[in-house]
Amino acid sequence: MKTYIADLETTVYEGQTETEAWASAIVDLSLPNETESVIIHHSLEETLDYLDYQSEDAILYYHNLKFDGQFWLYYLLYVKHFKQGYETLSDNTIVFKKSYDLNNNELIYTISDMGQWYTITFKYHEHTYTLKDSLKLLPFAVRYIGKSFKTKHQKLDMEYKGYRYAGCEITDEEKQYIANDVLVMKEALEIMFSEGHNSLTIGTCCLKEFKRLMGKYDYETFFPPLQNIDIDSKIYDSNNADEYIRNSYRGGWCYRVDGAERIICKQGVTADVNSLYPSMMHSQSGNRYPVGKPYFWSGNFIPSKATENNHYYFIRIRTRFYLKDGKLPFIQIKRNPLYKSTEMLKTSDVYIKSTGKYTAYYTDINGEVHDTRVTMTLTCTDYELLLEHYNLIDFEILDGCWFFSEIGIFDEYINKYKEIKMKSKGAQRQIAKLFLNNLYGKLATSTISSFKYAVTLDDVIHFSVQNEANKTPIYIACGSAITSYSRNFTIRTAQANYYGASKHGFKYADTDSIHCDLKPSQLKGLRIDDNDFCAWKLESYWDSAIFIRQKTYVEHVTHEDRQPIEHPYYNIKCAGMPEKCKQLFITSMQPTETINFDNYTNEEQQFLKTKRTIDDFTFGLTIPGKLLPRTIKGGVILEDTNFTLIK
């Protein structure tokens, strides 16, 4: 079986109602890394003919299969008239074939319910071809991979817009651009594959390496399948141990201090934890992790066994809660219409919009009155922090489970990649960072396996979703504990520097960073070290900043790594805002006479004619330059639209 790196260039022009690939590049991974080895076809038809001529099975890696895959899927279904390799059962559920069961001119694919594309596999003239997404192995843009891996070839620039079509002439400059894209990825994947990292995703690669280092016996002893441990759902409201503990799993702590969105903060510092998750997993942190099988209890108590030093427990409680004075909130209630799922709650009381007040009781649509007690499953780490930060009313322990715990179970894996990261540069350093930061997430793998399947209508591919939850999890007990320790590390440091919204101090946090309008010498509770685990690096100093909401802020950076920089710059973080929009906003803060308007579209020129300041970065801000994908005949196009900062 051959392995290729491939890429498509697709049509982009004004008023288009259909699209196609006008260039299709492919390079054999086994060939020398020279530009001449890249074959550039004028269409997908030529690429398929080329593969057919080789007369062997093949894997083709595309960097962002979600885009390129739509063109292949359309071509195979509409042009080549392939059939989808699945059957519909009596209950209308769809079951895809395995790749080895495919007939000629049949295809299957793996697309998650969240729109993540993993593979497309099809059989043609007795040979099987699988398209894979290299973005799942190296989750960075091609340009970043080229720079950080220090590859021989680097991504070039090209004008995408212009009337092109399958079979059109491809200029030498266009050929060079297309060739470089696949050669950058060829170099990067060669390094990954040479070390045996050829699984479908980086998370799977990490787990595979962790298992190898730990050994099969120890791994199976420490991490038994919790989904196979049945419990009484009438008591624990869960069918098995995995389901019970999974309710305690939460992500990072992202919080903006209430009131900070209305002020321009001055003279501050941003501090980042060095490798937060690996730090919390390493024995240097002192953290102990659950292993083996759990022991459940039921009733309004915590067994003394659960709190012993070599144990770790999970607990389910029912309570109303109220934030203590001077404490930072961190509780979120998910999947409950009474609460905003992204909000760090100060109280479990429900806000009644008509009265503008919070209440401890509410009336449902049937006229029945309920109190606002909530049921939560927590790690013992989160539970201890809950007791410190909140007053609990009508509190009750429902049940829980405890594990024996171990320290240092991740050390061999983490030490290996920490040393590589410290001693290496370029590709090896980037790969080490990937392996340090992606194991924890794999341990918490969800059981959700819902997927999308294609529906062909009106010359356009649409997708429907089939809901499933039969994926095999890994070991949620450790996955939940890791994220819990990590949240607590950040929250406790933020709390040590919090003096209230109206005073200087902590203003914003996002998982592994805190942002404070304090001098570095005023920071408390931080061990400053640029490299060591469980320590903080002073990433930047800024002279002005505004924090709008979670993952939305601007800082004017004057220092990096505690050193002044020659050209201070605006650092914009805004979820969903494309880089082009960020640069347009930054440019609009420059004096109008310094802007070369010839470099911008008419809509962008109109935006730039208004002089802005950091104060204008607020709700309602609308910036041109966002590209929105739209499925049309042939594949997908990216349409120009605006980005609006919506409250």
LUMNU-647820 format. One record per residue (C-alpha): x, y, z; residue in one letter. Coordinates in Angstrom, 1 decimal. Layout:
N
       x       y       z  aa
       X       Y       Z   A
...
This chain:
647
       x       y       z  aa
     0.0     0.0     0.0   M
     1.4     3.4    -1.0   K
     1.0     6.5     1.0   T
     0.6     9.9    -0.6   Y
     0.3    13.5     0.5   I
    -2.3    15.4    -1.5   A
    -4.0    18.7    -1.8   D
    -6.6    20.4    -4.0   L
    -7.0    23.9    -5.3   E
   -10.6    24.8    -6.1   T
   -12.4    27.5    -8.1   T
   -13.0    30.9    -6.5   V
   -14.6    33.6    -8.5   Y
   -17.4    36.2    -8.3   E
   -20.9    34.9    -8.7   G
   -20.1    31.2    -8.9   Q
   -22.9    28.7    -8.4   T
   -20.8    25.6    -8.7   E
   -17.3    24.6    -7.9   T
   -14.6    22.0    -8.8   E
   -10.9    21.3    -8.3   A
    -8.7    22.9   -11.0   W
    -5.5    21.5    -9.5   A
    -4.9    18.2    -7.7   S
    -1.4    17.7    -6.3   A
     0.0    14.4    -5.1   I
     3.4    13.2    -3.9   V
     4.5     9.7    -2.9   D
     5.7     9.7     0.7   L
     8.5     7.3    -0.2   S
    10.1     9.5    -2.9   L
    13.0    12.0    -2.2   P
    11.7    15.4    -0.9   N
    12.1    17.4    -4.1   E
     9.7    19.7    -5.9   T
    10.0    17.6    -9.1   E
     8.5    14.6    -7.3   S
     5.1    16.3    -7.0   V
     2.6    15.4    -9.6   I
     0.0    18.1   -10.4   I
    -3.1    17.0   -12.1   H
    -5.8    19.3   -13.6   H
    -8.8    17.5   -12.0   S
    -9.9    14.8    -9.6   L
   -10.5    12.7   -12.7   E
    -6.8    12.8   -13.6   E
    -5.8    11.9   -10.0   T
    -8.2     8.9    -9.9   L
    -6.8     7.7   -13.2   D
    -3.3     8.1   -11.9   Y
    -4.1     6.0    -8.8   L
    -5.8     3.4   -11.0   D
    -2.7     3.2   -13.1   Y
    -0.6     2.4   -10.1   Q
    -2.7    -0.8    -9.5   S
    -2.3    -0.9    -5.7   E
    -4.1     0.2    -2.6   D
    -3.3     3.7    -1.3   A
    -3.7     6.2     1.5   I
    -3.9     9.9     0.7   L
    -3.4    12.5     3.4   Y
    -5.2    15.8     3.0   Y
    -4.6    18.7     5.4   H
    -8.2    19.6     6.3   N
   -10.2    16.8     4.8   L
   -13.4    18.7     5.9   K
   -12.7    21.0     2.9   F
   -11.0    18.7     0.3   D
   -13.2    15.7     1.2   G
   -16.4    17.5     0.1   Q
   -15.0    17.7    -3.4   F
   -14.1    14.0    -3.5   W
   -17.4    13.0    -2.0   L
   -19.3    15.0    -4.6   Y
   -17.1    13.7    -7.5   Y
   -17.5    10.1    -6.4   L
   -21.3    10.3    -5.8   L
   -22.4    12.5    -8.6   Y
   -19.8    12.2   -11.3   V
   -18.7     8.5   -10.9   K
   -22.1     7.4    -9.5   H
   -20.6     5.5    -6.6   F
   -23.0     4.0    -4.1   K
   -22.7     4.6    -0.3   Q
   -21.6     1.5     1.5   G
   -24.2     1.2     4.2   Y
   -27.4    -0.6     4.9   E
   -30.5     0.8     6.7   T
   -31.8    -1.4     9.4   L
   -35.5    -2.0    10.3   S
   -35.4     0.8    12.9   D
   -34.0     3.2    10.3   N
   -30.5     3.3    11.8   T
   -27.6     3.3     9.3   I
   -24.7     0.8     9.6   V
   -21.6     1.4     7.4   F
   -19.7    -1.5     5.9   K
   -16.1    -2.2     6.9   K
   -13.5    -1.2     4.3   S
   -12.7    -4.8     3.5   Y
   -16.4    -5.5     2.6   D
   -16.7    -2.8     0.0   L
   -17.7    -3.6    -3.5   N
   -16.2    -1.8    -6.5   N
   -17.7     1.7    -6.9   N
   -18.8     1.8    -3.2   E
   -17.6     4.3    -0.6   L
   -17.8     4.9     3.1   I
   -16.6     7.7     5.3   Y
   -16.3     8.8     8.9   T
   -17.7    12.2     9.8   I
   -18.7    13.0    13.4   S
   -21.9    14.6    14.4   D
   -19.9    17.8    15.2   M
   -18.6    17.9    11.6   G
   -15.1    16.5    12.1   Q
   -14.0    14.6     9.0   W
   -11.7    11.6     9.6   Y
   -11.6     9.4     6.5   T
   -13.2     8.6     3.2   I
   -12.7     5.1     1.8   T
   -13.7     3.8    -1.6   F
   -13.1     0.8    -3.8   K
   -12.3     1.2    -7.5   Y
   -11.2    -1.5    -9.9   H
   -10.4    -3.9    -7.1   E
    -8.2    -1.5    -5.2   H
    -9.1     0.4    -1.9   T
    -8.2     4.1    -1.4   Y
    -8.5     5.9     1.9   T
    -8.3     9.6     2.3   L
    -7.2    10.7     5.8   K
    -7.0    14.1     7.5   D
    -3.4    15.0     8.5   S
    -4.9    17.9    10.5   L
    -5.9    15.3    13.1   K
    -2.3    14.3    13.5   L
    -0.7    17.8    13.2   L
    -3.4    20.2    14.3   P
    -1.8    23.4    12.9   F
    -2.0    25.4     9.7   A
     0.5    24.4     6.9   V
     2.3    27.7     7.3   R
     2.8    27.2    11.0   Y
     4.0    23.6    10.5   I
     6.5    24.8     7.9   G
     7.9    27.4    10.3   K
     7.9    25.5    13.5   S
     9.1    22.2    12.0   F
    11.7    24.2    10.0   K
    10.9    22.3     6.9   T
    13.0    22.7     3.8   K
    10.0    23.9     1.9   H
     7.7    26.6     3.2   Q
     4.2    27.7     2.3   K
     4.0    30.4    -0.3   L
     1.3    32.9    -1.2   D
    -1.1    32.8    -4.1   M
    -4.1    34.8    -5.3   E
    -7.0    32.4    -4.9   Y
    -9.6    34.4    -6.8   K
    -9.8    34.2   -10.6   G
   -11.6    32.3   -13.2   Y
   -10.1    28.8   -13.3   R
   -11.6    25.4   -14.1   Y
   -10.7    21.7   -14.3   A
    -8.3    21.3   -17.3   G
    -7.2    25.0   -17.3   C
    -3.6    26.0   -17.7   E
    -1.6    26.0   -14.4   I
     1.1    28.6   -14.3   T
     4.6    27.9   -13.0   D
     4.0    30.1   -10.0   E
     0.8    28.3    -9.2   E
     2.5    24.9    -9.5   K
     5.2    26.1    -7.1   Q
     2.6    27.2    -4.6   Y
     0.7    23.9    -4.8   I
     3.8    21.8    -4.7   A
     5.1    23.5    -1.6   N
     1.9    22.9     0.3   D
     2.2    19.1    -0.1   V
     6.0    19.1     0.4   L
     5.7    20.8     3.8   V
     3.3    18.2     4.9   M
     5.4    15.4     3.4   K
     8.4    16.5     5.4   E
     6.4    16.8     8.6   A
     4.6    13.4     8.3   L
     7.8    11.7     7.3   E
     9.2    12.6    10.8   I
     6.0    11.5    12.5   M
     5.8     8.2    10.7   F
     9.5     7.4    11.1   S
     8.9     7.4    14.9   E
     5.9     5.1    14.5   G
     3.2     7.8    15.0   H
     0.9     6.9    12.2   N
    -2.5     6.5    14.0   S
    -5.5     8.4    12.8   L
    -5.3    11.1    15.4   T
    -2.6    12.6    17.7   I
    -4.6    11.5    20.7   G
    -4.5     7.9    19.6   T
    -0.7     8.2    19.0   C
    -0.2     9.5    22.5   C
    -2.3     6.7    24.1   L
    -0.4     4.1    22.0   K
     2.9     5.4    23.2   E
     1.8     5.6    26.8   F
     0.6     2.0    26.7   K
     4.0     0.9    25.2   R
     6.0     2.7    27.9   L
     3.7     1.5    30.7   M
     3.4    -2.1    29.6   G
     0.3    -4.1    28.8   K
    -0.1    -5.7    32.2   Y
     0.3    -2.5    34.2   D
    -2.0    -0.5    31.8   Y
    -4.8    -3.1    32.0   E
    -4.4    -3.3    35.8   T
    -4.5     0.5    36.4   F
    -7.1     1.3    33.8   F
    -9.8    -1.3    33.6   P
   -12.9    -0.7    31.5   P
   -15.2     1.3    33.8   L
   -18.1     1.0    31.4   Q
   -18.2    -2.8    32.2   N
   -18.8    -2.1    35.9   I
   -22.6    -2.0    36.2   D
   -24.3    -0.1    39.1   I
   -27.9     0.3    40.2   D
   -29.4     3.1    38.1   S
   -32.2     3.6    40.6   K
   -29.7     4.5    43.3   I
   -26.9     6.2    41.3   Y
   -28.9     7.6    38.3   D
   -26.3     6.0    36.1   S
   -26.0     2.5    34.5   N
   -22.2     2.0    35.0   N
   -19.1     3.5    36.6   A
   -18.0     5.3    33.5   D
   -21.3     7.0    33.1   E
   -21.4     8.0    36.8   Y
   -17.9     9.5    36.9   I
   -18.2    11.2    33.4   R
   -20.7    13.6    35.0   N
   -17.8    15.1    37.0   S
   -15.8    15.8    33.9   Y
   -15.4    19.5    33.1   R
   -13.0    21.5    30.9   G
   -10.8    24.5    31.7   G
   -11.7    27.5    33.8   W
   -12.3    30.5    31.5   C
   -13.6    33.5    33.5   Y
   -13.7    37.3    33.2   R
   -14.3    39.2    36.4   V
   -17.7    40.9    36.5   D
   -17.4    44.6    35.8   G
   -14.0    44.2    34.0   A
   -15.7    44.5    30.6   E
   -16.5    48.1    31.2   R
   -13.0    49.3    32.0   I
    -9.7    49.7    30.2   I
    -7.1    48.0    32.4   C
    -3.7    49.6    32.6   K
    -0.2    48.3    33.2   Q
    -0.7    44.6    33.5   G
     0.9    41.2    33.1   V
    -0.2    37.9    31.6   T
     1.2    34.7    33.2   A
     1.0    31.2    31.7   D
     1.5    27.9    33.4   V
     4.3    25.9    31.8   N
     2.6    22.8    30.3   S
    -0.4    22.9    32.7   L
    -1.8    19.4    32.1   Y
     1.5    17.6    32.0   P
     2.5    19.6    35.2   S
    -0.6    18.4    37.0   M
    -0.1    14.8    35.8   M
     3.6    14.6    36.9   H
     4.6    13.5    40.4   S
     6.3    16.9    40.9   Q
     2.8    18.3    41.5   S
     2.1    15.9    44.3   G
    -1.2    14.9    42.7   N
    -2.5    11.4    43.1   R
    -4.6     9.7    40.5   Y
    -7.4     7.1    40.7   P
    -6.6     3.6    39.4   V
    -8.3     0.3    39.2   G
   -12.0    -0.3    40.0   K
   -14.2     2.0    42.2   P
   -15.9     1.2    45.4   Y
   -19.4     2.8    45.6   F
   -21.4     4.0    48.6   W
   -24.8     5.5    49.0   S
   -26.1     7.9    51.7   G
   -25.5    11.3    53.2   N
   -21.9    10.7    54.3   F
   -18.3    10.3    53.0   I
   -16.7     7.0    54.1   P
   -13.5     7.5    56.0   S
   -11.8     5.1    53.6   K
   -12.5     7.5    50.7   A
   -10.6    10.4    52.3   T
    -7.4     8.4    53.1   E
    -4.2     9.7    51.5   N
    -3.9     6.9    49.0   N
    -7.4     7.2    47.8   H
    -9.3     9.5    45.4   Y
   -13.1     9.9    45.4   Y
   -16.0    11.2    43.3   F
   -19.2    12.5    45.0   I
   -22.7    13.3    43.9   R
   -24.5    16.1    45.9   I
   -27.7    18.0    45.9   R
   -27.7    21.6    47.2   T
   -28.4    25.3    46.8   R
   -25.3    27.4    46.7   F
   -24.2    31.0    47.2   Y
   -20.8    32.5    46.4   L
   -18.9    33.7    49.5   K
   -17.7    37.3    49.7   D
   -14.4    37.9    47.9   G
   -14.4    34.5    46.3   K
   -14.3    33.7    42.5   L
   -17.0    31.6    41.0   P
   -16.3    28.4    39.1   F
   -19.5    26.3    39.1   I
   -21.2    25.7    35.8   Q
   -24.5    23.9    35.3   I
   -24.7    22.1    32.0   K
   -27.8    20.7    30.2   R
   -30.2    22.6    32.4   N
   -32.4    25.3    30.7   P
   -32.6    27.3    34.0   L
   -28.9    28.2    33.7   Y
   -26.6    29.5    31.0   K
   -24.1    26.7    30.4   S
   -21.1    28.9    29.9   T
   -21.7    31.1    33.0   E
   -19.6    30.7    36.2   M
   -22.5    30.8    38.6   L
   -22.6    32.9    41.9   K
   -25.8    31.2    43.0   T
   -28.1    28.3    42.1   S
   -31.0    30.7    42.5   D
   -32.9    31.3    39.2   V
   -33.0    34.7    37.5   Y
   -36.6    35.8    36.7   I
   -36.4    38.2    33.8   K
   -39.9    39.7    34.4   S
   -39.0    40.8    37.9   T
   -35.2    41.3    37.4   G
   -34.5    39.3    40.6   K
   -33.2    35.9    41.6   Y
   -35.4    33.4    43.4   T
   -34.8    30.2    45.4   A
   -38.1    28.9    44.1   Y
   -39.7    28.8    40.7   Y
   -43.0    27.7    39.1   T
   -43.0    25.4    36.1   D
   -45.5    25.5    33.2   I
   -47.7    23.1    35.1   N
   -48.0    25.5    38.0   G
   -45.8    23.3    40.3   E
   -43.3    25.1    42.6   V
   -39.7    23.8    42.8   H
   -36.7    24.9    44.8   D
   -33.4    25.6    43.1   T
   -31.4    22.8    44.5   R
   -29.1    21.3    41.9   V
   -27.5    17.9    41.6   T
   -23.8    17.8    40.8   M
   -21.2    15.1    40.5   T
   -17.8    16.4    41.5   L
   -14.2    15.1    41.9   T
   -13.0    15.4    45.5   C
   -10.6    18.1    44.2   T
   -13.6    20.2    43.0   D
   -15.7    19.4    46.1   Y
   -13.0    20.8    48.4   E
   -12.8    24.0    46.4   L
   -16.6    24.2    46.4   L
   -16.6    24.2    50.2   L
   -14.1    27.0    50.2   E
   -15.8    29.3    47.7   H
   -19.5    28.7    48.3   Y
   -22.0    28.6    51.1   N
   -24.2    25.5    50.7   L
   -27.8    25.4    51.8   I
   -30.1    22.4    52.0   D
   -27.0    20.4    51.3   F
   -27.1    16.6    51.0   E
   -24.6    13.9    49.9   I
   -26.4    11.4    47.7   L
   -23.6     8.9    46.9   D
   -20.1     8.5    45.6   G
   -17.3     6.2    44.8   C
   -13.6     6.0    45.8   W
   -10.5     4.5    44.1   F
    -7.1     3.6    45.3   F
    -4.7     6.2    44.0   S
    -1.2     6.4    42.7   E
     1.4     9.1    42.1   I
     3.8     9.2    39.2   G
     2.0     6.9    36.8   I
     2.5     9.3    33.9   F
     6.1    10.2    34.8   D
     8.0     8.0    32.4   E
     5.9     9.2    29.4   Y
     6.0    12.9    30.5   I
     9.8    12.8    31.3   N
    10.6    11.4    27.9   K
     8.8    14.2    26.0   Y
     9.8    16.9    28.4   K
    13.5    16.1    27.8   E
    13.0    16.1    24.0   I
    11.2    19.4    24.2   K
    13.9    21.0    26.4   M
    16.8    19.6    24.2   K
    15.4    19.9    20.7   S
    14.4    22.5    18.2   K
    12.2    22.5    15.1   G
    10.1    19.4    14.4   A
    11.2    17.3    17.3   Q
    10.3    20.0    19.8   R
     6.9    20.5    18.2   Q
     6.1    16.8    18.3   I
     7.2    16.6    21.9   A
     4.8    19.4    22.8   K
     2.0    17.6    21.0   L
     2.7    14.4    23.0   F
     2.9    16.3    26.3   L
    -0.4    18.1    25.7   N
    -2.7    15.5    24.1   N
    -2.6    12.4    26.3   L
    -5.0    13.7    29.0   Y
    -7.8    14.4    26.5   G
    -7.6    10.9    25.1   K
    -8.1     9.4    28.6   L
   -11.4    11.3    28.8   A
   -12.6    10.0    25.4   T
   -16.4    10.4    25.1   S
   -18.7     7.4    24.5   T
   -20.6     9.5    22.0   I
   -20.2     8.1    18.5   S
   -22.9    10.0    16.6   S
   -22.1    10.5    13.0   F
   -23.2    12.3     9.8   K
   -24.2    10.6     6.6   Y
   -24.6    12.2     3.2   A
   -28.0    12.8     1.5   V
   -27.9    13.7    -2.1   T
   -30.4    16.4    -3.1   L
   -30.6    18.9    -6.0   D
   -27.0    18.5    -7.0   D
   -25.8    19.4    -3.5   V
   -24.7    17.1    -0.7   I
   -26.6    17.5     2.6   H
   -25.9    15.7     5.8   F
   -28.2    14.1     8.4   S
   -27.1    12.9    11.8   V
   -27.5     9.5    13.4   Q
   -27.2     9.5    17.2   N
   -25.1     6.8    18.8   E
   -23.3     6.3    22.1   A
   -21.3     3.1    21.7   N
   -17.7     4.3    21.4   K
   -15.3     2.5    23.8   T
   -14.0     5.0    26.4   P
   -10.5     4.9    27.9   I
   -10.4     5.8    31.6   Y
   -12.6     8.8    32.6   I
   -11.5     8.6    36.2   A
    -8.1     9.9    35.4   C
    -9.3    12.2    32.6   G
   -11.7    14.0    35.0   S
    -9.1    14.2    37.8   A
    -6.5    15.7    35.5   I
    -8.8    18.5    34.4   T
    -9.9    19.0    38.0   S
    -6.4    19.4    39.4   Y
    -5.6    21.8    36.5   S
    -8.7    24.0    37.1   R
    -7.9    24.2    40.7   N
    -4.3    25.2    40.1   F
    -5.4    28.2    38.0   T
    -8.3    29.2    40.2   I
    -6.3    29.2    43.4   R
    -3.6    31.4    41.8   T
    -6.2    33.8    40.4   A
    -7.9    33.9    43.9   Q
    -4.6    34.9    45.5   A
    -4.5    37.9    43.2   N
    -8.2    38.9    43.3   Y
    -9.2    42.0    45.3   Y
   -12.5    42.8    43.7   G
   -13.7    44.1    40.3   A
   -13.1    47.8    41.2   S
    -9.5    47.2    42.4   K
    -6.3    46.3    40.7   H
    -5.7    42.6    40.5   G
    -6.9    39.5    38.7   F
    -9.2    40.3    35.8   K
    -9.3    37.3    33.4   Y
    -8.3    33.7    33.1   A
    -8.4    31.1    30.4   D
    -7.4    27.5    31.4   T
    -3.7    28.0    31.8   D
    -3.3    31.7    32.0   S
    -4.2    34.6    34.3   I
    -4.3    38.3    33.3   H
    -3.9    40.9    36.1   C
    -3.5    44.7    36.1   D
    -0.7    44.4    38.6   L
     3.1    44.9    38.4   K
     5.0    41.6    38.2   P
     6.4    42.2    41.7   S
     2.8    42.4    43.1   Q
     1.8    39.0    41.9   L
     1.2    36.5    44.7   K
     1.1    32.7    44.9   G
     3.1    32.2    41.6   L
     6.4    30.4    41.3   R
     8.1    32.1    38.4   I
    10.2    29.9    36.2   D
    10.3    29.9    32.4   D
    10.5    26.1    32.0   N
     9.8    24.1    35.1   D
     6.6    22.2    35.7   F
     4.0    23.6    38.2   C
     5.5    27.1    37.6   A
     4.4    30.2    35.8   W
     6.0    32.1    32.9   K
     5.5    35.8    32.7   L
     4.4    35.6    29.0   E
     3.9    39.4    28.4   S
     3.4    42.8    29.9   Y
     0.8    45.2    28.5   W
     0.1    48.9    29.0   D
    -3.7    48.7    28.2   S
    -6.2    45.9    27.8   A
    -9.9    45.3    27.7   I
   -11.6    42.0    28.6   F
   -15.0    41.7    27.0   I
   -16.0    38.1    27.9   R
   -14.7    34.6    27.8   Q
   -12.1    34.2    25.0   K
   -12.6    37.8    23.9   T
   -10.1    40.5    24.8   Y
    -7.4    42.9    23.5   V
    -4.0    43.6    25.1   E
    -1.4    46.1    23.9   H
     1.8    44.1    24.5   V
     5.0    46.0    25.4   T
     7.1    43.2    26.8   H
     7.6    39.5    26.0   E
     9.5    37.2    28.3   D
    10.1    40.1    30.6   R
    12.0    42.0    27.9   Q
    10.8    45.2    26.1   P
    10.0    44.7    22.5   I
    10.9    47.1    19.7   E
     7.5    47.2    18.2   H
     4.6    46.9    20.7   P
     1.5    45.3    19.2   Y
    -2.1    44.6    19.9   Y
    -2.9    41.0    20.8   N
    -6.5    40.1    20.0   I
    -8.2    37.0    21.2   K
   -11.7    36.5    20.0   C
   -13.5    33.1    19.5   A
   -14.7    32.8    16.0   G
   -13.0    36.0    14.7   M
   -10.7    35.2    11.7   P
    -7.2    36.5    11.7   E
    -8.0    38.8     8.8   K
   -10.7    40.5    10.8   C
    -8.3    41.0    13.7   K
    -5.8    42.6    11.4   Q
    -8.4    44.9    10.0   L
    -9.4    46.1    13.4   F
    -5.7    46.7    14.4   I
    -5.2    48.6    11.1   T
    -8.2    50.7    11.8   S
    -6.5    52.0    15.0   M
    -3.7    53.4    12.9   Q
    -3.8    57.0    11.6   P
    -5.9    57.0     8.4   T
    -3.1    58.7     6.4   E
    -0.7    55.8     7.0   T
    -3.0    53.1     5.5   I
    -2.5    52.0     1.9   N
    -6.2    51.6     0.8   F
    -5.2    49.9    -2.5   D
    -4.6    46.7    -0.6   N
    -8.2    46.3     0.5   Y
   -11.7    45.7    -1.0   T
   -14.3    48.4    -1.1   N
   -16.0    47.0     2.0   E
   -12.7    46.8     3.9   E
   -11.8    50.4     2.8   Q
   -15.1    51.7     4.2   Q
   -14.4    49.9     7.5   F
   -10.8    51.4     7.7   L
   -12.0    55.0     7.1   K
   -13.3    55.1    10.6   T
   -10.5    55.7    13.2   K
   -10.9    53.3    16.1   R
    -9.4    52.9    19.6   T
    -9.3    49.9    21.9   I
   -12.6    51.2    23.4   D
   -14.3    50.2    20.1   D
   -13.6    46.5    20.7   F
   -17.0    45.8    22.2   T
   -20.4    44.2    21.5   F
   -21.9    45.3    18.2   G
   -18.5    45.7    16.4   L
   -18.9    44.5    12.8   T
   -15.8    43.7    10.7   I
   -15.7    42.5     7.1   P
   -13.4    39.7     6.0   G
   -14.9    36.6     7.5   K
   -15.1    33.6     5.1   L
   -18.2    31.4     5.6   L
   -18.3    27.9     4.1   P
   -21.3    27.2     1.8   R
   -22.0    23.9     0.1   T
   -22.9    24.2    -3.6   I
   -22.8    21.9    -6.6   K
   -19.3    20.3    -6.8   G
   -18.1    21.0    -3.2   G
   -17.8    23.9    -0.9   V
   -16.9    27.6    -1.3   I
   -15.9    30.2     1.2   L
   -18.1    33.3     0.9   E
   -17.1    36.8     2.1   D
   -19.2    37.9     5.0   T
   -18.9    40.0     8.2   N
   -18.0    39.1    11.7   F
   -20.1    40.7    14.4   T
   -19.2    40.6    18.1   L
   -22.6    39.5    19.6   I
   -23.4    39.8    23.3   K
